[in-house]
Each structure stands twice: as structure tokens, then as C-alpha cells.
Amino acid sequence: MHTRPIILSKTCPFCGARSKAEAKIPVPANLPAAEINLDDLGALVEKQSLSQLLALVELLPYKTFSCVKCGSEFRLESRSARDLVGAMLSSMQPAPPRKAPRAAPHRKPADRPPPAPARPASATPPGNDWEAESLDALFDNPIEKKP
């Protein structure tokens, strides 16, 4: 970025014509010289970067605007500028460091409980045919195929 002179324009409070001031702010070298219209703040905020806006806010109270039509001179002042800058500074948080992109995200295996120990086929004592089998014994044994 190079520091170049830029024309600032604002409506004259005395006659309503255009008044101009020259300022030097850092601007990208590939952009042509432009005039910054301070009456259209919405477009100004959309087009300019944050660093350029902060530089502009910093130097505006020191610039003297001269009206093209009536020749009167005036400066801009803002009583709330210090409060606004203080609120901006207090609201800033540290940015997390950028991590290098990975080839593929690494997934760790899902936590599964260890398999239950296998039960012997004859889990019930011999001679007790009348007792019902437990559900575990049914699911652990493979289904017998009848010939």
C-alpha cells in the first residue's frame, strides 16, 4: 500500500454546495485516485477496508474543508468518536491461530464396549429341562440348522 493524496468531499453546512479537503491515507496501488464522499457513509463502509476506515476517522478532525461555492472553511468534529473507539477496542478479542489444512480429517474409532465372553452351549445344569433359558444364551448360540 502506498500513501497517496485523496480528495475528501462533504456538503457545506453554510450554502449546501460541495466542499473539499485533501488527505493522505494508505491506498492499494492498483486502485485509481478517487474521491471519498463523506455524505454517503454506507457506501464508504462497504467499499473501504477496516484499516482505511480507521485511518480516515483518525485524520478527519484535523482536515479543513473548503467550500467551492462560498469559500467558507469548516472542520468536522465528533463528541462520540472517543466513546466509539473505546467501545471498539474493548470489544476486540484475540483471534485463534490459523491451522494448516490437513489432507483428510483423522477419525478415531468409536468407543465400543468389549464383547461379552462366550457362554458354553449347556449353560443350564443337566436335569433342569423345565427352566426357561436366559435371553443371553439364546443370542450367543448360533441357530441350529435342521437337516
Secondary structure, DSSP 4 states (H G I P E B T S, - for coil): -EEEEEEEEEE-TTTSSEEEEEEEEEE-TTSPP-EEETT-HHHHHHHS-HHHHHHHHHHGGGPEEEETTT--EEE---SSHHHHHHHHHHH--PPPPPPPPPSS---PPP--PPPPPPPPS--SPTT-TTSPPPHHHHHHSPPPPP-
